[in-house]
Every structure is written in C-alpha cells, then in structure tokens.
C-alpha cells in the first residue's frame, strides 16, 4: 500500500477590509479672515490658491464645506492641525471630521 500524503484543506484567506473614510469639514465663522482660511487650506491640505478659495467660499455660503476625505487618523490629525493654526492666530477657525457614509 503506497504512502498516502494528506494535504491540509486550504483555508479561506481573510480579506483585509478597506479602511473607513472620514470627511474633514470646514465650519464657517464670522470672525476668521478669508485670507487666513485660504492660507490654512493651502498649508495643511496642500491646495492651490484657486481650490482653497473655492472651499472657503463654499463654507462661507453654506455654513460648512467638505475639504477632503482621508482615513480616520489622517482626517483627525489634519483637522486638529488646521484648527490649531487658527487658535494660535487667535481665530475661532474650526475643522471637524465625520464618517463618510
């Protein structure tokens, strides 16, 4: 009788789930100068002048605007960094994050 070699049954590979994405949202306020908001958007989110101006104007008109979408850690870090830049300059500039549906 020949030697029988039993091979292990192949295991189903666990698929890595895509990380959930989070939106960084710029909240409008009536005190932070527009030029400063554009400066922060360019510095933190690497936007061009035109992109930053468009985001700032949308937030001004609608009360809030989605700036960008990242993984949770990156979104929270960028929102915190941008909000801190406003605070250091004495402005109530605020960014928040929200899970993307």
N, CA, C and O atoms as CSV, one atom per row, in Angstrom:
chain,resi,resn,atom,element,x,y,z
A,1,UNK,N,N,0.846,-1.150,0.000
A,1,UNK,CA,C,0.000,0.000,0.000
A,1,UNK,C,C,0.905,1.230,0.000
A,1,UNK,O,O,1.805,1.362,0.830
A,2,UNK,N,N,0.637,2.144,-0.973
A,2,UNK,CA,C,1.514,3.320,-1.083
A,2,UNK,C,C,1.260,4.286,0.085
A,2,UNK,O,O,0.193,4.306,0.698
A,3,UNK,N,N,2.270,5.059,0.347
A,3,UNK,CA,C,2.146,6.073,1.404
A,3,UNK,C,C,1.157,7.147,0.953
A,3,UNK,O,O,1.278,7.701,-0.140
A,4,UNK,N,N,0.210,7.422,1.786
A,4,UNK,CA,C,-0.801,8.422,1.453
A,4,UNK,C,C,-0.388,9.739,2.111
A,4,UNK,O,O,-0.138,9.807,3.314
A,5,UNK,N,N,-0.327,10.772,1.287
A,5,UNK,CA,C,0.036,12.096,1.790
A,5,UNK,C,C,-1.241,12.926,1.849
A,5,UNK,O,O,-1.899,13.171,0.838
A,6,UNK,N,N,-1.563,13.342,3.045
A,6,UNK,CA,C,-2.748,14.169,3.210
A,6,UNK,C,C,-2.335,15.641,3.230
A,6,UNK,O,O,-1.481,16.065,4.008
A,7,UNK,N,N,-2.964,16.381,2.361
A,7,UNK,CA,C,-2.678,17.809,2.314
A,7,UNK,C,C,-3.741,18.542,3.127
A,7,UNK,O,O,-4.916,18.179,3.092
A,8,UNK,N,N,-3.335,19.550,3.841
A,8,UNK,CA,C,-4.320,20.299,4.619
A,8,UNK,C,C,-5.298,21.018,3.688
A,8,UNK,O,O,-4.947,21.478,2.601
A,9,UNK,N,N,-6.510,21.087,4.158
A,9,UNK,CA,C,-7.538,21.755,3.382
A,9,UNK,C,C,-7.184,23.248,3.303
A,9,UNK,O,O,-6.857,23.859,4.320
A,10,UNK,N,N,-7.249,23.827,2.113
A,10,UNK,CA,C,-6.896,25.250,2.005
A,10,UNK,C,C,-7.850,26.112,2.826
A,10,UNK,O,O,-9.069,25.953,2.773
A,11,UNK,N,N,-7.269,27.009,3.569
A,11,UNK,CA,C,-8.052,27.915,4.401
A,11,UNK,C,C,-8.506,29.112,3.558
A,11,UNK,O,O,-7.778,29.592,2.689
A,12,UNK,N,N,-9.688,29.567,3.829
A,12,UNK,CA,C,-10.163,30.772,3.152
A,12,UNK,C,C,-9.350,31.939,3.685
A,12,UNK,O,O,-9.253,32.149,4.894
A,13,UNK,N,N,-8.776,32.682,2.773
A,13,UNK,CA,C,-7.944,33.804,3.185
A,13,UNK,C,C,-8.825,34.945,3.664
A,13,UNK,O,O,-9.826,35.296,3.040
A,14,UNK,N,N,-8.427,35.496,4.766
A,14,UNK,CA,C,-9.163,36.639,5.307
A,14,UNK,C,C,-8.832,37.860,4.462
A,14,UNK,O,O,-7.667,38.212,4.277
A,15,UNK,N,N,-9.864,38.486,3.962
A,15,UNK,CA,C,-9.652,39.682,3.161
A,15,UNK,C,C,-9.532,40.881,4.084
A,15,UNK,O,O,-10.307,41.053,5.024
A,16,UNK,N,N,-8.553,41.689,3.792
A,16,UNK,CA,C,-8.401,42.912,4.564
A,16,UNK,C,C,-9.505,43.876,4.148
A,16,UNK,O,O,-9.682,44.172,2.966
A,17,UNK,N,N,-10.233,44.350,5.132
A,17,UNK,CA,C,-11.324,45.277,4.844
A,17,UNK,C,C,-10.745,46.660,4.569
A,17,UNK,O,O,-9.784,47.083,5.210
A,18,UNK,N,N,-11.340,47.351,3.611
A,18,UNK,CA,C,-10.881,48.703,3.307
A,18,UNK,C,C,-11.171,49.596,4.513
A,18,UNK,O,O,-12.232,49.499,5.130
A,19,UNK,N,N,-10.229,50.452,4.833
A,19,UNK,CA,C,-10.457,51.321,5.993
A,19,UNK,C,C,-11.612,52.294,5.725
A,19,UNK,O,O,-11.813,52.748,4.599
A,20,UNK,N,N,-12.348,52.595,6.764
A,20,UNK,CA,C,-13.443,53.560,6.633
A,20,UNK,C,C,-12.845,54.939,6.388
A,20,UNK,O,O,-11.782,55.281,6.907
A,21,UNK,N,N,-13.553,55.709,5.592
A,21,UNK,CA,C,-13.070,57.044,5.264
A,21,UNK,C,C,-13.839,58.096,6.055
A,21,UNK,O,O,-15.011,57.929,6.393
A,22,UNK,N,N,-13.134,59.182,6.335
A,22,UNK,CA,C,-13.702,60.278,7.100
A,22,UNK,C,C,-13.524,61.589,6.345
A,22,UNK,O,O,-12.485,61.839,5.735
A,23,UNK,N,N,-14.567,62.423,6.401
A,23,UNK,CA,C,-14.528,63.730,5.752
A,23,UNK,C,C,-13.977,64.753,6.741
A,23,UNK,O,O,-14.313,64.733,7.925
A,24,UNK,N,N,-13.129,65.644,6.240
A,24,UNK,CA,C,-12.699,66.799,7.019
A,24,UNK,C,C,-13.590,67.949,6.570
A,24,UNK,O,O,-13.680,68.246,5.379
A,25,UNK,N,N,-14.246,68.591,7.525
A,25,UNK,CA,C,-15.226,69.628,7.213
A,25,UNK,C,C,-14.780,70.960,7.806
A,25,UNK,O,O,-14.439,71.050,8.985
A,26,UNK,N,N,-14.789,71.992,6.963
A,26,UNK,CA,C,-14.509,73.360,7.399
A,26,UNK,C,C,-15.826,73.992,7.819
A,26,UNK,O,O,-16.789,74.009,7.053
A,27,UNK,N,N,-15.861,74.514,9.044
A,27,UNK,CA,C,-17.058,75.187,9.555
A,27,UNK,C,C,-16.881,76.698,9.417
A,27,UNK,O,O,-15.831,77.243,9.757
A,28,UNK,N,N,-17.900,77.354,8.923
A,28,UNK,CA,C,-17.829,78.796,8.732
A,28,UNK,C,C,-17.956,79.525,10.065
A,28,UNK,O,O,-18.677,79.086,10.961
A,29,UNK,N,N,-17.254,80.632,10.179
A,29,UNK,CA,C,-17.451,81.541,11.304
A,29,UNK,C,C,-17.362,82.966,10.742
A,29,UNK,O,O,-16.873,83.172,9.631
A,30,UNK,N,N,-17.827,83.924,11.505
A,30,UNK,CA,C,-17.874,85.306,11.020
A,30,UNK,C,C,-16.669,86.136,11.455
A,30,UNK,O,O,-16.669,87.356,11.287
A,31,UNK,N,N,-15.651,85.497,12.008
A,31,UNK,CA,C,-14.530,86.251,12.557
A,31,UNK,C,C,-13.195,85.975,11.875
A,31,UNK,O,O,-12.351,86.868,11.804
A,32,UNK,N,N,-12.988,84.775,11.379
A,32,UNK,CA,C,-11.713,84.423,10.762
A,32,UNK,C,C,-11.633,85.053,9.369
A,32,UNK,O,O,-12.527,84.849,8.547
A,33,UNK,N,N,-10.569,85.818,9.099
A,33,UNK,CA,C,-10.435,86.440,7.781
A,33,UNK,C,C,-10.318,85.391,6.664
A,33,UNK,O,O,-9.718,84.331,6.842
A,34,UNK,N,N,-10.895,85.717,5.539
A,34,UNK,CA,C,-10.886,84.795,4.405
A,34,UNK,C,C,-9.474,84.446,3.967
A,34,UNK,O,O,-9.180,83.294,3.647
A,35,UNK,N,N,-8.604,85.445,3.956
A,35,UNK,CA,C,-7.217,85.199,3.534
A,35,UNK,C,C,-6.524,84.191,4.447
A,35,UNK,O,O,-5.727,83.373,3.989
A,36,UNK,N,N,-6.835,84.257,5.741
A,36,UNK,CA,C,-6.225,83.318,6.680
A,36,UNK,C,C,-6.740,81.895,6.427
A,36,UNK,O,O,-5.968,80.938,6.478
A,37,UNK,N,N,-8.027,81.759,6.158
A,37,UNK,CA,C,-8.602,80.436,5.872
A,37,UNK,C,C,-7.939,79.842,4.638
A,37,UNK,O,O,-7.595,78.660,4.627
A,38,UNK,N,N,-7.758,80.643,3.608
A,38,UNK,CA,C,-7.092,80.181,2.378
A,38,UNK,C,C,-5.665,79.747,2.701
A,38,UNK,O,O,-5.202,78.718,2.210
A,39,UNK,N,N,-4.974,80.523,3.520
A,39,UNK,CA,C,-3.594,80.188,3.907
A,39,UNK,C,C,-3.537,78.825,4.613
A,39,UNK,O,O,-2.653,78.015,4.334
A,40,UNK,N,N,-4.478,78.579,5.522
A,40,UNK,CA,C,-4.516,77.307,6.262
A,40,UNK,C,C,-4.820,76.148,5.307
A,40,UNK,O,O,-4.174,75.102,5.378
A,41,UNK,N,N,-5.784,76.326,4.431
A,41,UNK,CA,C,-6.132,75.262,3.480
A,41,UNK,C,C,-4.950,74.916,2.583
A,41,UNK,O,O,-4.713,73.744,2.291
A,42,UNK,N,N,-4.214,75.924,2.146
A,42,UNK,CA,C,-3.044,75.675,1.299
A,42,UNK,C,C,-1.950,74.956,2.083
A,42,UNK,O,O,-1.306,74.046,1.562
A,43,UNK,N,N,-1.740,75.362,3.337
A,43,UNK,CA,C,-0.657,74.788,4.137
A,43,UNK,C,C,-0.957,73.360,4.587
A,43,UNK,O,O,-0.107,72.479,4.454
A,44,UNK,N,N,-2.149,73.124,5.115
A,44,UNK,CA,C,-2.458,71.821,5.711
A,44,UNK,C,C,-2.928,70.811,4.661
A,44,UNK,O,O,-2.566,69.636,4.716
A,45,UNK,N,N,-3.731,71.273,3.712
A,45,UNK,CA,C,-4.329,70.342,2.752
A,45,UNK,C,C,-3.685,70.409,1.373
A,45,UNK,O,O,-4.153,69.760,0.437
A,46,UNK,N,N,-2.620,71.185,1.243
A,46,UNK,CA,C,-1.849,71.299,0.005
A,46,UNK,C,C,-2.719,71.659,-1.198
A,46,UNK,O,O,-2.575,71.090,-2.280
A,47,UNK,N,N,-3.611,72.603,-0.988
A,47,UNK,CA,C,-4.487,73.060,-2.066
A,47,UNK,C,C,-3.817,74.198,-2.826
A,47,UNK,O,O,-2.939,74.887,-2.306
A,48,UNK,N,N,-4.253,74.374,-4.065
A,48,UNK,CA,C,-3.819,75.540,-4.813
A,48,UNK,C,C,-4.614,76.740,-4.315
A,48,UNK,O,O,-5.573,76.587,-3.558
A,49,UNK,N,N,-4.221,77.904,-4.733
A,49,UNK,CA,C,-4.932,79.127,-4.344
A,49,UNK,C,C,-6.401,79.061,-4.784
A,49,UNK,O,O,-7.300,79.403,-4.016
A,50,UNK,N,N,-6.630,78.622,-6.008
A,50,UNK,CA,C,-7.988,78.561,-6.545
A,50,UNK,C,C,-8.838,77.531,-5.800
A,50,UNK,O,O,-10.003,77.793,-5.499
A,51,UNK,N,N,-8.262,76.358,-5.499
A,51,UNK,CA,C,-9.003,75.326,-4.766
A,51,UNK,C,C,-9.367,75.821,-3.365
A,51,UNK,O,O,-10.502,75.660,-2.916
A,52,UNK,N,N,-8.398,76.419,-2.684
A,52,UNK,CA,C,-8.622,76.908,-1.324
A,52,UNK,C,C,-9.673,78.017,-1.311
A,52,UNK,O,O,-10.519,78.064,-0.417
A,53,UNK,N,N,-9.621,78.892,-2.287
A,53,UNK,CA,C,-10.604,79.972,-2.377
A,53,UNK,C,C,-12.007,79.406,-2.603
A,53,UNK,O,O,-12.975,79.886,-2.013
A,54,UNK,N,N,-12.116,78.394,-3.450
A,54,UNK,CA,C,-13.413,77.760,-3.706
A,54,UNK,C,C,-13.983,77.089,-2.466
A,54,UNK,O,O,-15.174,77.226,-2.184
A,55,UNK,N,N,-13.162,76.373,-1.729
A,55,UNK,CA,C,-13.608,75.701,-0.499
A,55,UNK,C,C,-14.032,76.736,0.535
A,55,UNK,O,O,-15.063,76.586,1.192
A,56,UNK,N,N,-13.226,77.789,0.675
A,56,UNK,CA,C,-13.542,78.833,1.650
A,56,UNK,C,C,-14.866,79.512,1.308
A,56,UNK,O,O,-15.683,79.750,2.197
A,57,UNK,N,N,-15.087,79.826,0.038
A,57,UNK,CA,C,-16.334,80.486,-0.362
A,57,UNK,C,C,-17.546,79.567,-0.188
A,57,UNK,O,O,-18.622,80.028,0.197
A,58,UNK,N,N,-17.380,78.284,-0.466
A,58,UNK,CA,C,-18.477,77.333,-0.264
A,58,UNK,C,C,-18.845,77.259,1.212
A,58,UNK,O,O,-20.027,77.266,1.558
A,59,UNK,N,N,-17.851,77.188,2.076
A,59,UNK,CA,C,-18.120,77.157,3.525
A,59,UNK,C,C,-18.783,78.461,3.955
A,59,UNK,O,O,-19.676,78.455,4.802
A,60,UNK,N,N,-18.355,79.567,3.380
A,60,UNK,CA,C,-18.931,80.868,3.730
A,60,UNK,C,C,-20.410,80.937,3.339
A,60,UNK,O,O,-21.231,81.459,4.093
A,61,UNK,N,N,-20.739,80.418,2.175
A,61,UNK,CA,C,-22.118,80.486,1.678
A,61,UNK,C,C,-23.040,79.463,2.331
A,61,UNK,O,O,-24.197,79.762,2.624
A,62,UNK,N,N,-22.530,78.266,2.555
A,62,UNK,CA,C,-23.374,77.170,3.040
A,62,UNK,C,C,-23.232,76.880,4.526
A,62,UNK,O,O,-24.034,76.134,5.087
A,63,UNK,N,N,-22.235,77.452,5.164
A,63,UNK,CA,C,-22.033,77.214,6.585
A,63,UNK,C,C,-21.000,76.148,6.881
A,63,UNK,O,O,-20.444,76.112,7.979
A,64,UNK,N,N,-20.735,75.281,5.924
A,64,UNK,CA,C,-19.720,74.226,6.084
A,64,UNK,C,C,-19.371,73.695,4.702
A,64,UNK,O,O,-20.144,73.835,3.754
A,65,UNK,N,N,-18.195,73.083,4.603
A,65,UNK,CA,C,-17.763,72.525,3.321
A,65,UNK,C,C,-16.815,71.353,3.580
A,65,UNK,O,O,-15.944,71.427,4.447
A,66,UNK,N,N,-16.994,70.278,2.823
A,66,UNK,CA,C,-16.065,69.152,2.913
A,66,UNK,C,C,-14.760,69.571,2.244
A,66,UNK,O,O,-14.746,69.984,1.084
A,67,UNK,N,N,-13.683,69.461,2.981
A,67,UNK,CA,C,-12.375,69.865,2.482
A,67,UNK,C,C,-11.699,68.700,1.767
A,67,UNK,O,O,-11.181,68.859,0.661
A,68,UNK,N,N,-11.706,67.525,2.405
A,68,UNK,CA,C,-11.036,66.353,1.855
A,68,UNK,C,C,-11.537,65.111,2.577
A,68,UNK,O,O,-12.232,65.203,3.589
A,69,UNK,N,N,-11.174,63.944,2.041
A,69,UNK,CA,C,-11.569,62.667,2.633
A,69,UNK,C,C,-10.308,61.831,2.835
A,69,UNK,O,O,-9.512,61.653,1.913
A,70,UNK,N,N,-10.140,61.323,4.053
A,70,UNK,CA,C,-8.959,60.543,4.425
A,70,UNK,C,C,-9.372,59.374,5.312
A,70,UNK,O,O,-10.543,59.224,5.663
A,71,UNK,N,N,-8.391,58.552,5.666
A,71,UNK,CA,C,-8.628,57.554,6.711
A,71,UNK,C,C,-8.808,58.320,8.022
A,71,UNK,O,O,-8.464,59.498,8.110
A,72,UNK,N,N,-9.337,57.658,9.017
A,72,UNK,CA,C,-9.697,58.332,10.271
A,72,UNK,C,C,-8.525,59.068,10.913
A,72,UNK,O,O,-8.660,60.232,11.293
A,73,UNK,N,N,-7.397,58.413,11.035
A,73,UNK,CA,C,-6.254,59.004,11.714
A,73,UNK,C,C,-5.756,60.246,10.988
A,73,UNK,O,O,-5.457,61.265,11.610
A,74,UNK,N,N,-5.672,60.150,9.673
A,74,UNK,CA,C,-5.181,61.287,8.886
A,74,UNK,C,C,-6.179,62.436,8.957
A,74,UNK,O,O,-5.787,63.589,9.136
A,75,UNK,N,N,-7.471,62.127,8.815
A,75,UNK,CA,C,-8.503,63.162,8.858
A,75,UNK,C,C,-8.482,63.895,10.198
A,75,UNK,O,O,-8.534,65.124,10.234
A,76,UNK,N,N,-8.406,63.153,11.287
A,76,UNK,CA,C,-8.394,63.779,12.611
A,76,UNK,C,C,-7.139,64.619,12.827
A,76,UNK,O,O,-7.202,65.696,13.420
A,77,UNK,N,N,-6.006,64.126,12.347
A,77,UNK,CA,C,-4.754,64.863,12.509
A,77,UNK,C,C,-4.784,66.167,11.722
A,77,UNK,O,O,-4.372,67.206,12.238
A,78,UNK,N,N,-5.260,66.131,10.494
A,78,UNK,CA,C,-5.315,67.336,9.670
A,78,UNK,C,C,-6.338,68.334,10.214
A,78,UNK,O,O,-6.086,69.539,10.222
A,79,UNK,N,N,-7.481,67.841,10.664
A,79,UNK,CA,C,-8.493,68.735,11.237
A,79,UNK,C,C,-7.937,69.414,12.490
A,79,UNK,O,O,-8.135,70.612,12.690
A,80,UNK,N,N,-7.255,68.659,13.315
A,80,UNK,CA,C,-6.660,69.210,14.541
A,80,UNK,C,C,-5.584,70.237,14.194
A,80,UNK,O,O,-5.530,71.311,14.793
A,81,UNK,N,N,-4.729,69.907,13.230
A,81,UNK,CA,C,-3.648,70.817,12.836
A,81,UNK,C,C,-4.205,72.138,12.303
A,81,UNK,O,O,-3.713,73.208,12.659
A,82,UNK,N,N,-5.227,72.063,11.456
A,82,UNK,CA,C,-5.822,73.265,10.875
A,82,UNK,C,C,-6.529,74.097,11.951
A,82,UNK,O,O,-6.407,75.322,11.960
A,83,UNK,N,N,-7.258,73.450,12.848
A,83,UNK,CA,C,-7.943,74.155,13.925
A,83,UNK,C,C,-6.922,74.814,14.852
A,83,UNK,O,O,-7.125,75.941,15.303
A,84,UNK,N,N,-5.832,74.112,15.133
A,84,UNK,CA,C,-4.779,74.669,15.987
A,84,UNK,C,C,-4.119,75.890,15.363
A,84,UNK,O,O,-3.756,76.828,16.073
A,85,UNK,N,N,-3.960,75.889,14.042
A,85,UNK,CA,C,-3.382,77.058,13.363
A,85,UNK,C,C,-4.272,78.278,13.585
A,85,UNK,O,O,-3.774,79.381,13.812
A,86,UNK,N,N,-5.569,78.082,13.520
A,86,UNK,CA,C,-6.492,79.179,13.778
A,86,UNK,C,C,-6.403,79.655,15.218
A,86,UNK,O,O,-6.371,80.856,15.487
A,87,UNK,N,N,-6.362,78.702,16.140
A,87,UNK,CA,C,-6.273,79.049,17.559
A,87,UNK,C,C,-5.003,79.800,17.893
A,87,UNK,O,O,-5.030,80.741,18.686
A,88,UNK,N,N,-3.889,79.398,17.301
A,88,UNK,CA,C,-2.613,80.067,17.560
A,88,UNK,C,C,-2.622,81.499,17.047
A,88,UNK,O,O,-1.942,82.369,17.592
A,89,UNK,N,N,-3.405,81.739,15.986
A,89,UNK,CA,C,-3.503,83.087,15.430
A,89,UNK,C,C,-4.616,83.896,16.106
A,89,UNK,O,O,-4.802,85.073,15.798
A,90,UNK,N,N,-5.347,83.272,17.017
A,90,UNK,CA,C,-6.389,83.971,17.747
A,90,UNK,C,C,-7.741,83.983,17.050
A,90,UNK,O,O,-8.584,84.831,17.342
A,91,UNK,N,N,-7.951,83.050,16.136
A,91,UNK,CA,C,-9.216,82.979,15.405
A,91,UNK,C,C,-9.994,81.726,15.815
A,91,UNK,O,O,-9.398,80.725,16.211
A,92,UNK,N,N,-11.321,81.784,15.718
A,92,UNK,CA,C,-12.137,80.611,16.068
A,92,UNK,C,C,-12.305,79.631,14.903
A,92,UNK,O,O,-13.325,78.947,14.814
A,93,UNK,N,N,-11.332,79.560,14.028
A,93,UNK,CA,C,-11.379,78.659,12.872
A,93,UNK,C,C,-11.566,77.228,13.361
A,93,UNK,O,O,-10.857,76.780,14.262
A,94,UNK,N,N,-12.525,76.508,12.767
A,94,UNK,CA,C,-12.810,75.152,13.239
A,94,UNK,C,C,-12.974,74.185,12.082
A,94,UNK,O,O,-13.662,74.465,11.100
A,95,UNK,N,N,-12.332,73.052,12.222
A,95,UNK,CA,C,-12.471,71.932,11.304
A,95,UNK,C,C,-12.949,70.747,12.134
A,95,UNK,O,O,-12.579,70.613,13.301
A,96,UNK,N,N,-13.755,69.902,11.548
A,96,UNK,CA,C,-14.243,68.721,12.243
A,96,UNK,C,C,-14.154,67.539,11.286
A,96,UNK,O,O,-13.891,67.711,10.096
A,97,UNK,N,N,-14.375,66.332,11.818
A,97,UNK,CA,C,-14.384,65.138,10.970
A,97,UNK,C,C,-15.713,64.434,11.125
A,97,UNK,O,O,-16.387,64.547,12.149
A,98,UNK,N,N,-16.073,63.707,10.089
A,98,UNK,CA,C,-17.328,62.967,10.082
A,98,UNK,C,C,-17.148,61.732,9.210
A,98,UNK,O,O,-16.561,61.808,8.131
A,99,UNK,N,N,-17.649,60.611,9.672
A,99,UNK,CA,C,-17.515,59.383,8.898
A,99,UNK,C,C,-18.311,59.474,7.598
A,99,UNK,O,O,-19.459,59.916,7.577
A,100,UNK,N,N,-17.674,59.048,6.531
A,100,UNK,CA,C,-18.341,59.074,5.234
A,100,UNK,C,C,-19.266,57.866,5.129
A,100,UNK,O,O,-18.879,56.744,5.457
A,101,UNK,N,N,-20.459,58.101,4.680
A,101,UNK,CA,C,-21.447,57.015,4.565
A,101,UNK,C,C,-21.237,56.231,3.297
A,101,UNK,O,O,-21.972,55.280,3.030
